[in-house]
Amino acid sequence: MPPRLLERLGMSTHIILIDHNVPQHWDYAKQNGFWDLQKDWQGLIAGDEAYFWITGTPGRVVGRARLTSGKVPLPLGAPHAWSPRDSRRGDYHFRIQLADFEDIPVVRLKWGEVRAATNSPGRLNPVTRIPDAGVSWLRARLGMATDPYDEAITAIRHSGNADIDIEVMLEDRRVRVPASVVVRRGARAFRDQLLTAYAGRCAVTGTSTAGVLEAAHMSDYKGDQTDRPYNGLLLRADIHTLFDLNLLTITTPDYTVHVAPEVKDSTYRDLHGKRSAVLPASIHDRPHVDLLAKHNSKCDWLAKKSK
């Protein structure tokens, strides 16, 4: 797999600070679907995850979310995100889009503890990246299950071996209580609907390991009304990542899988041109033609191939 694609598939993890004077900004972020920043913090890209830490001694981690965009300049005249009591109001210049918000039962932490355990930078900044090797510790400290897919991607990134079998890496050989598995993407109710509709199997690969199956939206999540089976696909975690990056899609009427030319790894290239492995038995739960077309319109490479 090319290093550039590996970088895009492997998520980075960040801590984003919330001023203890305005803890309601976490709720604002969930309502708005974005977060505004004062400075041009580097390394924020779509697919990353962010943990939100309310400042104090000790601090409090209250939730996490997935970035659906990189950092962009704040649009001129964009609505203000934050509380009128925010002393920094009017001094924000960049924005990141967020989705898949997850509240975390409040865990109190001191930065010194995190820094020592994760080998993080000496100072906790408004945006601080957690080294890959420390992410598993942070998740465990917050009472969250680690994701075997994330561990696989991390292992690949550090090994330099392009021939590692993704399927083998996905196999989680640790002993774990199934109820401890935390869904990384997709609201639980939406995922449950798709698990039923797709009989617990990935729409593209047929994988039936529940712990690596995620709910993917074709049309971006904009509230509960978008959590409908016909607006979703049940996908294995790595396939979901490719789908979100517009590097893999499905076309109708035959539900054929297409993989972007820049994805060279045979694990994914072998899927190109094949029919979807699983479709819902109910026609009403199958991917809506118009919604799927909307996703396909974002795949510039697909239009070029059709010419």
MITOR-783774 format. One record per residue (C-alpha): x, y, z; residue in one letter; residue number from 1. Coordinates in nm, 4 decimals. Layout:
REM residues N
+----------+----------+----------+------+------+
:     east :    north :       up : resn : resi :
+----------+----------+----------+------+------+
:        X :        Y :        Z :    A :  NUM :
...
+----------+----------+----------+------+------+
This chain:
REM residues 307
+----------+----------+----------+------+------+
:     east :    north :       up : resn : resi :
+----------+----------+----------+------+------+
:   0.0000 :   0.0000 :   0.0000 :    M :    1 :
:   0.1496 :   0.3408 :  -0.0931 :    P :    2 :
:   0.2743 :   0.5446 :   0.2061 :    P :    3 :
:   0.0458 :   0.8350 :   0.1112 :    R :    4 :
:  -0.2617 :   0.6139 :   0.1297 :    L :    5 :
:  -0.1434 :   0.4546 :   0.4530 :    L :    6 :
:  -0.1172 :   0.7996 :   0.6045 :    E :    7 :
:  -0.4741 :   0.8769 :   0.5016 :    R :    8 :
:  -0.6061 :   0.5476 :   0.6347 :    L :    9 :
:  -0.4255 :   0.5687 :   0.9679 :    G :   10 :
:  -0.6073 :   0.8072 :   1.1976 :    M :   11 :
:  -0.4299 :   1.0479 :   1.4272 :    S :   12 :
:  -0.5636 :   1.1225 :   1.7731 :    T :   13 :
:  -0.5792 :   1.4691 :   1.9264 :    H :   14 :
:  -0.6854 :   1.6297 :   2.2509 :    I :   15 :
:  -0.8800 :   1.9539 :   2.2058 :    I :   16 :
:  -0.9162 :   2.1815 :   2.5047 :    L :   17 :
:  -1.2383 :   2.3395 :   2.6275 :    I :   18 :
:  -1.2020 :   2.6366 :   2.8601 :    D :   19 :
:  -1.3437 :   2.5454 :   3.2027 :    H :   20 :
:  -1.5343 :   2.8758 :   3.1984 :    N :   21 :
:  -1.7439 :   2.7603 :   2.8998 :    V :   22 :
:  -1.7906 :   2.3807 :   2.9367 :    P :   23 :
:  -2.1132 :   2.4111 :   2.7339 :    Q :   24 :
:  -1.8999 :   2.4393 :   2.4188 :    H :   25 :
:  -1.9005 :   2.0585 :   2.4034 :    W :   26 :
:  -2.2793 :   2.0708 :   2.3699 :    D :   27 :
:  -2.2516 :   2.3479 :   2.1099 :    Y :   28 :
:  -2.0115 :   2.1337 :   1.9078 :    A :   29 :
:  -2.2564 :   1.8438 :   1.9081 :    K :   30 :
:  -2.5397 :   2.0732 :   1.7990 :    Q :   31 :
:  -2.3388 :   2.2503 :   1.5285 :    N :   32 :
:  -2.1270 :   1.9650 :   1.3954 :    G :   33 :
:  -1.8097 :   2.1730 :   1.3958 :    F :   34 :
:  -1.5408 :   2.3249 :   1.6183 :    W :   35 :
:  -1.3751 :   2.6645 :   1.5753 :    D :   36 :
:  -1.0085 :   2.7323 :   1.6504 :    L :   37 :
:  -0.8071 :   3.0456 :   1.7081 :    Q :   38 :
:  -0.4785 :   2.9266 :   1.5599 :    K :   39 :
:  -0.3651 :   2.7361 :   1.2545 :    D :   40 :
:  -0.2995 :   2.4084 :   1.4365 :    W :   41 :
:  -0.1265 :   2.1577 :   1.2088 :    Q :   42 :
:  -0.2015 :   1.7912 :   1.1421 :    G :   43 :
:  -0.5821 :   1.7958 :   1.1575 :    L :   44 :
:  -0.7277 :   1.5881 :   0.8736 :    I :   45 :
:  -1.0514 :   1.4073 :   0.7941 :    A :   46 :
:  -1.0715 :   1.0720 :   0.9692 :    G :   47 :
:  -0.8782 :   1.1828 :   1.2788 :    D :   48 :
:  -1.0384 :   1.1490 :   1.6189 :    E :   49 :
:  -1.0460 :   1.4146 :   1.8883 :    A :   50 :
:  -1.0977 :   1.3876 :   2.2627 :    Y :   51 :
:  -1.2404 :   1.6975 :   2.4305 :    F :   52 :
:  -1.0758 :   1.7956 :   2.7588 :    W :   53 :
:  -1.2185 :   2.0628 :   2.9886 :    I :   54 :
:  -0.9312 :   2.2507 :   3.1499 :    T :   55 :
:  -0.8727 :   2.2491 :   3.5235 :    G :   56 :
:  -0.6678 :   2.0696 :   3.7888 :    T :   57 :
:  -0.7357 :   1.7955 :   3.7188 :    P :   58 :
:  -0.8896 :   1.8227 :   3.3731 :    G :   59 :
:  -1.2027 :   1.6408 :   3.2597 :    R :   60 :
:  -1.2414 :   1.4429 :   2.9385 :    V :   61 :
:  -1.6078 :   1.4628 :   2.8388 :    V :   62 :
:  -1.6327 :   1.3220 :   2.4876 :    G :   63 :
:  -1.4831 :   1.2419 :   2.1526 :    R :   64 :
:  -1.5706 :   1.2924 :   1.7866 :    A :   65 :
:  -1.4406 :   1.2155 :   1.4389 :    R :   66 :
:  -1.3134 :   1.4870 :   1.2057 :    L :   67 :
:  -1.4964 :   1.4863 :   0.8735 :    T :   68 :
:  -1.2827 :   1.7649 :   0.7285 :    S :   69 :
:  -0.9411 :   1.9122 :   0.7663 :    G :   70 :
:  -0.8900 :   2.2584 :   0.9099 :    K :   71 :
:  -1.0248 :   2.5351 :   0.6848 :    V :   72 :
:  -1.0349 :   2.9141 :   0.7245 :    P :   73 :
:  -1.3518 :   3.0288 :   0.8963 :    L :   74 :
:  -1.5968 :   3.1350 :   0.6221 :    P :   75 :
:  -1.6665 :   3.5057 :   0.6053 :    L :   76 :
:  -1.9883 :   3.5814 :   0.7903 :    G :   77 :
:  -2.0138 :   3.2276 :   0.9298 :    A :   78 :
:  -2.2435 :   3.1961 :   1.2325 :    P :   79 :
:  -2.0588 :   3.2156 :   1.5609 :    H :   80 :
:  -2.0291 :   2.8817 :   1.7333 :    A :   81 :
:  -1.9731 :   2.9784 :   2.0906 :    W :   82 :
:  -2.1288 :   3.1187 :   2.4041 :    S :   83 :
:  -2.1715 :   3.4966 :   2.4392 :    P :   84 :
:  -1.9738 :   3.4573 :   2.7624 :    R :   85 :
:  -1.6689 :   3.3347 :   2.5741 :    D :   86 :
:  -1.3902 :   3.5901 :   2.6288 :    S :   87 :
:  -1.2370 :   3.4858 :   2.2940 :    R :   88 :
:  -1.5547 :   3.5485 :   2.0968 :    R :   89 :
:  -1.4744 :   3.6980 :   1.7588 :    G :   90 :
:  -1.1152 :   3.5715 :   1.7672 :    D :   91 :
:  -1.1639 :   3.2385 :   1.5889 :    Y :   92 :
:  -1.0177 :   3.1922 :   1.2425 :    H :   93 :
:  -1.0342 :   2.8203 :   1.1552 :    F :   94 :
:  -1.2973 :   2.5466 :   1.1584 :    R :   95 :
:  -1.3066 :   2.1670 :   1.1561 :    I :   96 :
:  -1.6196 :   1.9652 :   1.0802 :    Q :   97 :
:  -1.7109 :   1.6876 :   1.3231 :    L :   98 :
:  -1.9391 :   1.3836 :   1.3388 :    A :   99 :
:  -1.9992 :   1.0674 :   1.5422 :    D :  100 :
:  -2.0012 :   1.2481 :   1.8756 :    F :  101 :
:  -1.9726 :   1.0257 :   2.1785 :    E :  102 :
:  -2.0141 :   1.1391 :   2.5377 :    D :  103 :
:  -1.7656 :   0.9888 :   2.7810 :    I :  104 :
:  -1.8509 :   0.9439 :   3.1493 :    P :  105 :
:  -1.6378 :   1.2164 :   3.3017 :    V :  106 :
:  -1.2819 :   1.1019 :   3.3645 :    V :  107 :
:  -1.0550 :   1.3362 :   3.5585 :    R :  108 :
:  -0.6955 :   1.3467 :   3.4377 :    L :  109 :
:  -0.3763 :   1.5360 :   3.5027 :    K :  110 :
:  -0.1703 :   1.6138 :   3.1957 :    W :  111 :
:   0.1440 :   1.4878 :   3.3687 :    G :  112 :
:  -0.0100 :   1.1409 :   3.3886 :    E :  113 :
:  -0.1026 :   1.1402 :   3.0197 :    V :  114 :
:   0.2322 :   1.2832 :   2.9121 :    R :  115 :
:   0.4277 :   1.0196 :   3.1025 :    A :  116 :
:   0.2161 :   0.7280 :   2.9763 :    A :  117 :
:   0.1890 :   0.8352 :   2.6100 :    T :  118 :
:   0.5206 :   1.0152 :   2.5555 :    N :  119 :
:   0.3256 :   1.3245 :   2.4512 :    S :  120 :
:   0.4687 :   1.6776 :   2.4236 :    P :  121 :
:   0.5588 :   1.8565 :   2.7450 :    G :  122 :
:   0.2783 :   2.1098 :   2.7205 :    R :  123 :
:  -0.0946 :   2.0604 :   2.6751 :    L :  124 :
:  -0.1907 :   2.3011 :   2.3958 :    N :  125 :
:  -0.5403 :   2.3878 :   2.2712 :    P :  126 :
:  -0.4798 :   2.1102 :   2.0156 :    V :  127 :
:  -0.2337 :   1.8369 :   2.1145 :    T :  128 :
:  -0.1604 :   1.5246 :   1.9134 :    R :  129 :
:  -0.1245 :   1.1984 :   2.1057 :    I :  130 :
:   0.1532 :   0.9738 :   1.9670 :    P :  131 :
:   0.0190 :   0.6585 :   1.8020 :    D :  132 :
:   0.1886 :   0.4356 :   2.0589 :    A :  133 :
:   0.0010 :   0.6098 :   2.3395 :    G :  134 :
:  -0.3507 :   0.5964 :   2.1971 :    V :  135 :
:  -0.4332 :   0.2507 :   2.3342 :    S :  136 :
:  -0.3316 :   0.3628 :   2.6834 :    W :  137 :
:  -0.5476 :   0.6760 :   2.6591 :    L :  138 :
:  -0.8529 :   0.4788 :   2.5471 :    R :  139 :
:  -0.8045 :   0.2255 :   2.8249 :    A :  140 :
:  -0.7605 :   0.5054 :   3.0807 :    R :  141 :
:  -1.0893 :   0.6546 :   2.9630 :    L :  142 :
:  -1.2624 :   0.3176 :   2.9940 :    G :  143 :
:  -1.2990 :   0.2690 :   2.6200 :    M :  144 :
:  -1.2282 :  -0.0464 :   2.4218 :    A :  145 :
:  -0.9435 :  -0.0336 :   2.1741 :    T :  146 :
:  -1.0252 :  -0.0799 :   1.8081 :    D :  147 :
:  -0.8489 :  -0.3776 :   1.6413 :    P :  148 :
:  -0.8590 :  -0.2011 :   1.3040 :    Y :  149 :
:  -0.6802 :   0.1045 :   1.4437 :    D :  150 :
:  -0.4191 :  -0.1221 :   1.5995 :    E :  151 :
:  -0.3703 :  -0.2958 :   1.2641 :    A :  152 :
:  -0.3180 :   0.0302 :   1.0789 :    I :  153 :
:  -0.0755 :   0.1547 :   1.3461 :    T :  154 :
:   0.1235 :  -0.1673 :   1.3199 :    A :  155 :
:   0.1427 :  -0.1367 :   0.9418 :    I :  156 :
:   0.2521 :   0.2275 :   0.9579 :    R :  157 :
:   0.5374 :   0.1463 :   1.1949 :    H :  158 :
:   0.6490 :  -0.1783 :   1.0292 :    S :  159 :
:   0.7098 :  -0.0458 :   0.6794 :    G :  160 :
:   0.5889 :  -0.3827 :   0.5465 :    N :  161 :
:   0.3503 :  -0.3296 :   0.2565 :    A :  162 :
:   0.2649 :  -0.7006 :   0.2426 :    D :  163 :
:   0.0937 :  -0.7295 :   0.5821 :    I :  164 :
:  -0.2403 :  -0.9056 :   0.5474 :    D :  165 :
:  -0.5141 :  -0.6669 :   0.6631 :    I :  166 :
:  -0.7475 :  -0.9589 :   0.7354 :    E :  167 :
:  -0.4953 :  -1.1118 :   0.9744 :    V :  168 :
:  -0.4393 :  -0.7772 :   1.1409 :    M :  169 :
:  -0.8124 :  -0.7362 :   1.1926 :    L :  170 :
:  -0.8279 :  -1.0530 :   1.3999 :    E :  171 :
:  -0.8448 :  -0.9528 :   1.7639 :    D :  172 :
:  -0.6859 :  -1.2316 :   1.9672 :    R :  173 :
:  -0.7205 :  -1.0658 :   2.3058 :    R :  174 :
:  -0.9719 :  -1.1936 :   2.5596 :    V :  175 :
:  -1.2434 :  -0.9301 :   2.5907 :    R :  176 :
:  -1.5995 :  -0.9076 :   2.7163 :    V :  177 :
:  -1.8075 :  -0.8461 :   2.3997 :    P :  178 :
:  -2.0188 :  -0.5817 :   2.5741 :    A :  179 :
:  -1.7062 :  -0.3681 :   2.6164 :    S :  180 :
:  -1.6728 :  -0.3120 :   2.2414 :    V :  181 :
:  -1.7377 :   0.0531 :   2.1631 :    V :  182 :
:  -1.8729 :   0.1498 :   1.8209 :    V :  183 :
:  -1.6340 :   0.4050 :   1.6720 :    R :  184 :
:  -1.8546 :   0.5315 :   1.3946 :    R :  185 :
:  -2.2270 :   0.5633 :   1.3542 :    G :  186 :
:  -2.4898 :   0.6067 :   1.6210 :    A :  187 :
:  -2.5655 :   0.2816 :   1.7996 :    R :  188 :
:  -2.9329 :   0.2725 :   1.6955 :    A :  189 :
:  -2.8432 :   0.3394 :   1.3304 :    F :  190 :
:  -2.5762 :   0.0693 :   1.3380 :    R :  191 :
:  -2.8225 :  -0.1751 :   1.4932 :    D :  192 :
:  -3.0674 :  -0.1073 :   1.2100 :    Q :  193 :
:  -2.7986 :  -0.1785 :   0.9512 :    L :  194 :
:  -2.6782 :  -0.4910 :   1.1324 :    L :  195 :
:  -3.0328 :  -0.6247 :   1.1001 :    T :  196 :
:  -3.0822 :  -0.5100 :   0.7411 :    A :  197 :
:  -2.7506 :  -0.6592 :   0.6236 :    Y :  198 :
:  -2.7777 :  -0.9724 :   0.8412 :    A :  199 :
:  -2.4614 :  -0.8744 :   1.0271 :    G :  200 :
:  -2.2344 :  -0.8745 :   0.7208 :    R :  201 :
:  -2.0315 :  -0.6062 :   0.5433 :    C :  202 :
:  -2.2095 :  -0.4928 :   0.2251 :    A :  203 :
:  -1.8839 :  -0.4998 :   0.0256 :    V :  204 :
:  -1.6754 :  -0.7864 :   0.1670 :    T :  205 :
:  -1.9290 :  -1.0045 :   0.3460 :    G :  206 :
:  -1.7245 :  -0.9883 :   0.6679 :    T :  207 :
:  -1.9402 :  -1.1000 :   0.9603 :    S :  208 :
:  -1.7167 :  -1.0021 :   1.2539 :    T :  209 :
:  -1.9484 :  -0.7633 :   1.4355 :    A :  210 :
:  -1.6717 :  -0.5739 :   1.6139 :    G :  211 :
:  -1.5289 :  -0.4342 :   1.2894 :    V :  212 :
:  -1.8597 :  -0.3448 :   1.1255 :    L :  213 :
:  -1.9637 :   0.0208 :   1.1195 :    E :  214 :
:  -2.2569 :   0.2315 :   1.0039 :    A :  215 :
:  -2.1667 :   0.4471 :   0.7037 :    A :  216 :
:  -2.3838 :   0.7357 :   0.5836 :    H :  217 :
:  -2.4157 :   0.7965 :   0.2099 :    M :  218 :
:  -2.5566 :   1.1434 :   0.2665 :    S :  219 :
:  -2.3805 :   1.3151 :   0.5557 :    D :  220 :
:  -2.5338 :   1.2882 :   0.9014 :    Y :  221 :
:  -2.7503 :   1.5943 :   0.9681 :    K :  222 :
:  -2.9701 :   1.4671 :   1.2481 :    G :  223 :
:  -3.1816 :   1.1644 :   1.3322 :    D :  224 :
:  -3.3769 :   1.1954 :   1.0074 :    Q :  225 :
:  -3.0652 :   1.0846 :   0.8172 :    T :  226 :
:  -3.0308 :   0.7656 :   1.0236 :    D :  227 :
:  -3.2320 :   0.5450 :   0.7905 :    R :  228 :
:  -3.1169 :   0.2108 :   0.6463 :    P :  229 :
:  -3.1654 :   0.3364 :   0.2896 :    Y :  230 :
:  -2.9142 :   0.6151 :   0.3659 :    N :  231 :
:  -2.6554 :   0.3759 :   0.5021 :    G :  232 :
:  -2.4248 :   0.0871 :   0.4338 :    L :  233 :
:  -2.2881 :  -0.1619 :   0.6854 :    L :  234 :
:  -1.9144 :  -0.1661 :   0.6147 :    L :  235 :
:  -1.6013 :  -0.3162 :   0.7601 :    R :  236 :
:  -1.3959 :  -0.0445 :   0.9340 :    A :  237 :
:  -1.1261 :  -0.0141 :   0.6656 :    D :  238 :
:  -1.3855 :  -0.0182 :   0.3842 :    I :  239 :
:  -1.5778 :   0.2513 :   0.5715 :    H :  240 :
:  -1.2630 :   0.4643 :   0.5778 :    T :  241 :
:  -1.2150 :   0.4285 :   0.2020 :    L :  242 :
:  -1.5827 :   0.5073 :   0.1471 :    F :  243 :
:  -1.5611 :   0.8233 :   0.3606 :    D :  244 :
:  -1.2471 :   0.9311 :   0.1731 :    L :  245 :
:  -1.4343 :   0.8816 :  -0.1581 :    N :  246 :
:  -1.1828 :   0.6167 :  -0.2619 :    L :  247 :
:  -1.4438 :   0.3405 :  -0.2848 :    L :  248 :
:  -1.8090 :   0.3450 :  -0.3818 :    T :  249 :
:  -2.0959 :   0.1411 :  -0.5230 :    I :  250 :
:  -2.2977 :   0.2100 :  -0.8364 :    T :  251 :
:  -2.6487 :   0.1081 :  -0.9315 :    T :  252 :
:  -2.8450 :  -0.0622 :  -1.0750 :    P :  253 :
:  -2.6196 :  -0.3655 :  -1.0235 :    D :  254 :
:  -2.4592 :  -0.2503 :  -0.6959 :    Y :  255 :
:  -2.1102 :  -0.2814 :  -0.8401 :    T :  256 :
:  -1.8099 :  -0.1939 :  -0.6231 :    V :  257 :
:  -1.5602 :   0.0585 :  -0.7622 :    H :  258 :
:  -1.2174 :   0.1348 :  -0.6141 :    V :  259 :
:  -1.0176 :   0.4483 :  -0.6983 :    A :  260 :
:  -0.7120 :   0.3897 :  -0.9213 :    P :  261 :
:  -0.4777 :   0.5330 :  -0.6573 :    E :  262 :
:  -0.5652 :   0.2468 :  -0.4210 :    V :  263 :
:  -0.3080 :  -0.0096 :  -0.5313 :    K :  264 :
:  -0.3222 :  -0.2661 :  -0.2533 :    D :  265 :
:  -0.4564 :  -0.5986 :  -0.3805 :    S :  266 :
:  -0.6720 :  -0.6340 :  -0.0678 :    T :  267 :
:  -0.8897 :  -0.3578 :  -0.2108 :    Y :  268 :
:  -0.8140 :  -0.3800 :  -0.5841 :    R :  269 :
:  -0.9599 :  -0.7300 :  -0.5893 :    D :  270 :
:  -1.2947 :  -0.5797 :  -0.4880 :    L :  271 :
:  -1.3117 :  -0.3558 :  -0.7947 :    H :  272 :
:  -1.5819 :  -0.4560 :  -1.0407 :    G :  273 :
:  -1.7448 :  -0.7085 :  -0.8096 :    K :  274 :
:  -2.1064 :  -0.7023 :  -0.7025 :    R :  275 :
:  -2.1863 :  -0.6082 :  -0.3436 :    S :  276 :
:  -2.1496 :  -0.9124 :  -0.1219 :    A :  277 :
:  -2.4674 :  -0.8408 :   0.0731 :    V :  278 :
:  -2.7854 :  -0.6427 :   0.0123 :    L :  279 :
:  -3.0808 :  -0.6050 :   0.2481 :    P :  280 :
:  -3.3641 :  -0.8496 :   0.1874 :    A :  281 :
:  -3.6149 :  -0.5647 :   0.2077 :    S :  282 :
:  -3.6040 :  -0.3399 :  -0.0970 :    I :  283 :
:  -3.6969 :  -0.0470 :   0.1274 :    H :  284 :
:  -3.3719 :  -0.0905 :   0.3228 :    D :  285 :
:  -3.1480 :  -0.1027 :   0.0173 :    R :  286 :
:  -2.9253 :   0.1974 :  -0.0644 :    P :  287 :
:  -3.1422 :   0.4708 :  -0.2160 :    H :  288 :
:  -3.0391 :   0.5378 :  -0.5743 :    V :  289 :
:  -3.0373 :   0.9170 :  -0.5362 :    D :  290 :
:  -2.8441 :   0.9121 :  -0.2083 :    L :  291 :
:  -2.5859 :   0.6736 :  -0.3491 :    L :  292 :
:  -2.5558 :   0.8954 :  -0.6562 :    A :  293 :
:  -2.4852 :   1.1898 :  -0.4264 :    K :  294 :
:  -2.1894 :   1.0042 :  -0.2769 :    H :  295 :
:  -2.0699 :   0.8975 :  -0.6208 :    N :  296 :
:  -2.0677 :   1.2599 :  -0.7351 :    S :  297 :
:  -1.7876 :   1.3216 :  -0.4858 :    K :  298 :
:  -1.5711 :   1.0545 :  -0.6516 :    C :  299 :
:  -1.4078 :   1.2548 :  -0.9303 :    D :  300 :
:  -1.2116 :   0.9524 :  -1.0454 :    W :  301 :
:  -1.5368 :   0.7615 :  -1.1098 :    L :  302 :
:  -1.6577 :   1.0245 :  -1.3564 :    A :  303 :
:  -1.3253 :   1.0135 :  -1.5392 :    K :  304 :
:  -1.3421 :   0.6350 :  -1.5715 :    K :  305 :
:  -1.6906 :   0.6491 :  -1.7190 :    S :  306 :
:  -1.5806 :   0.8762 :  -2.0056 :    K :  307 :
+----------+----------+----------+------+------+
